[in-house]
Amino acid sequence: PFNAAAKLSVLENLSREVLREVSPRMLVVDEVHHLLAGSYREQRASLNLLKFLANDLQMTIVLVGTQDAEFALQTDAQMSSRFARFETPRWQESEAFRGLMAAFERILPLRRPSNLSRREVVSAVLGASGGLTGEVSRLLNSATELAIRDGREMIDVSHIEHVRSCML
């Protein structure tokens, strides 16, 4: 339990206590590019907190974000040198992408199989999403909703195309 109105320092201490007790091997910090939205002092404080956590808790920290995340880290020489840049390429038609599509299909709440790993569906999804994982997820979620609403209970290329036209 915590008090949402507590000072930031109290929440930081509580977070460190929880992390020590749980002792995860890795901490993933997403949306790091949003550091740039803060003032210079807020950016410094956030980057210093990340350094402190890495040292204090002796854990691996993975920072995830857009290309702007790299700019956020470049404001601190120590942070730039601590993290190796790794760019995740956009998806292309491959066995790995078909595997991702099959994994999505297993968790979608549809009554009928969509066979999302079919070549024409894969091609439509890649074309509509630009190969970005987040866009693939948004596209499939919207197509699922459409398939449920129209009563077909399965995603086909027409659903993907309809969602794509609404996204433009």
Contacts in CASP RR format, 6 or more apart in sequence:
PFRMAT RR
TARGET T0000
AUTHOR 0000-0000-0000
METHOD contacts of the structure
MODEL  1
PFNAAAKLSVLENLSREVLREVSPRMLVVDEVHHLLAGSYREQRASLNLL
KFLANDLQMTIVLVGTQDAEFALQTDAQMSSRFARFETPRWQESEAFRGL
MAAFERILPLRRPSNLSRREVVSAVLGASGGLTGEVSRLLNSATELAIRD
GREMIDVSHIEHVRSCML
2 11 0 8 1.000
2 14 0 8 1.000
3 10 0 8 1.000
6 14 0 8 1.000
12 49 0 8 1.000
16 53 0 8 1.000
16 56 0 8 1.000
16 57 0 8 1.000
19 27 0 8 1.000
19 53 0 8 1.000
19 57 0 8 1.000
19 59 0 8 1.000
20 57 0 8 1.000
23 59 0 8 1.000
24 59 0 8 1.000
25 59 0 8 1.000
25 60 0 8 1.000
26 59 0 8 1.000
26 60 0 8 1.000
26 61 0 8 1.000
26 62 0 8 1.000
27 53 0 8 1.000
27 57 0 8 1.000
27 59 0 8 1.000
27 60 0 8 1.000
27 61 0 8 1.000
27 62 0 8 1.000
28 61 0 8 1.000
28 62 0 8 1.000
28 64 0 8 1.000
29 50 0 8 1.000
29 61 0 8 1.000
29 62 0 8 1.000
29 63 0 8 1.000
29 64 0 8 1.000
30 64 0 8 1.000
30 65 0 8 1.000
31 64 0 8 1.000
31 65 0 8 1.000
32 63 0 8 1.000
32 64 0 8 1.000
32 65 0 8 1.000
32 69 0 8 1.000
32 72 0 8 1.000
32 73 0 8 1.000
33 65 0 8 1.000
33 66 0 8 1.000
33 67 0 8 1.000
33 68 0 8 1.000
33 69 0 8 1.000
33 71 0 8 1.000
33 72 0 8 1.000
35 42 0 8 1.000
35 43 0 8 1.000
35 46 0 8 1.000
35 47 0 8 1.000
35 69 0 8 1.000
35 72 0 8 1.000
36 43 0 8 1.000
36 68 0 8 1.000
36 71 0 8 1.000
36 72 0 8 1.000
43 72 0 8 1.000
43 75 0 8 1.000
44 75 0 8 1.000
44 76 0 8 1.000
47 72 0 8 1.000
47 73 0 8 1.000
47 75 0 8 1.000
47 76 0 8 1.000
47 79 0 8 1.000
50 61 0 8 1.000
50 63 0 8 1.000
50 79 0 8 1.000
51 78 0 8 1.000
51 79 0 8 1.000
51 82 0 8 1.000
53 59 0 8 1.000
53 61 0 8 1.000
54 60 0 8 1.000
54 61 0 8 1.000
54 82 0 8 1.000
63 69 0 8 1.000
63 73 0 8 1.000
63 83 0 8 1.000
70 85 0 8 1.000
73 79 0 8 1.000
73 80 0 8 1.000
73 83 0 8 1.000
74 80 0 8 1.000
88 133 0 8 1.000
90 130 0 8 1.000
90 131 0 8 1.000
90 132 0 8 1.000
91 97 0 8 1.000
91 100 0 8 1.000
91 126 0 8 1.000
91 129 0 8 1.000
91 130 0 8 1.000
91 131 0 8 1.000
91 132 0 8 1.000
91 133 0 8 1.000
91 136 0 8 1.000
92 126 0 8 1.000
92 131 0 8 1.000
93 119 0 8 1.000
93 122 0 8 1.000
93 123 0 8 1.000
93 126 0 8 1.000
97 122 0 8 1.000
97 126 0 8 1.000
98 117 0 8 1.000
98 122 0 8 1.000
99 117 0 8 1.000
100 133 0 8 1.000
100 136 0 8 1.000
101 116 0 8 1.000
101 117 0 8 1.000
101 121 0 8 1.000
101 122 0 8 1.000
101 125 0 8 1.000
102 116 0 8 1.000
102 117 0 8 1.000
104 116 0 8 1.000
104 136 0 8 1.000
104 137 0 8 1.000
104 140 0 8 1.000
105 113 0 8 1.000
105 114 0 8 1.000
105 115 0 8 1.000
105 116 0 8 1.000
105 117 0 8 1.000
108 114 0 8 1.000
108 140 0 8 1.000
108 144 0 8 1.000
108 155 0 8 1.000
109 144 0 8 1.000
109 148 0 8 1.000
110 144 0 8 1.000
110 147 0 8 1.000
110 148 0 8 1.000
110 153 0 8 1.000
110 154 0 8 1.000
110 155 0 8 1.000
111 153 0 8 1.000
111 154 0 8 1.000
112 152 0 8 1.000
112 153 0 8 1.000
112 154 0 8 1.000
113 154 0 8 1.000
114 121 0 8 1.000
114 147 0 8 1.000
114 154 0 8 1.000
114 155 0 8 1.000
114 156 0 8 1.000
115 121 0 8 1.000
116 122 0 8 1.000
116 125 0 8 1.000
116 140 0 8 1.000
116 155 0 8 1.000
120 157 0 8 1.000
121 155 0 8 1.000
121 156 0 8 1.000
121 157 0 8 1.000
121 160 0 8 1.000
124 157 0 8 1.000
124 160 0 8 1.000
124 161 0 8 1.000
124 164 0 8 1.000
125 136 0 8 1.000
125 139 0 8 1.000
125 140 0 8 1.000
125 160 0 8 1.000
127 164 0 8 1.000
128 135 0 8 1.000
128 139 0 8 1.000
128 160 0 8 1.000
128 161 0 8 1.000
128 163 0 8 1.000
128 164 0 8 1.000
128 167 0 8 1.000
129 135 0 8 1.000
129 136 0 8 1.000
129 138 0 8 1.000
129 139 0 8 1.000
139 160 0 8 1.000
139 163 0 8 1.000
139 164 0 8 1.000
139 167 0 8 1.000
140 155 0 8 1.000
142 163 0 8 1.000
142 166 0 8 1.000
143 155 0 8 1.000
143 159 0 8 1.000
143 160 0 8 1.000
143 162 0 8 1.000
143 163 0 8 1.000
144 155 0 8 1.000
146 159 0 8 1.000
146 162 0 8 1.000
146 163 0 8 1.000
147 153 0 8 1.000
147 154 0 8 1.000
147 155 0 8 1.000
147 156 0 8 1.000
147 159 0 8 1.000
END
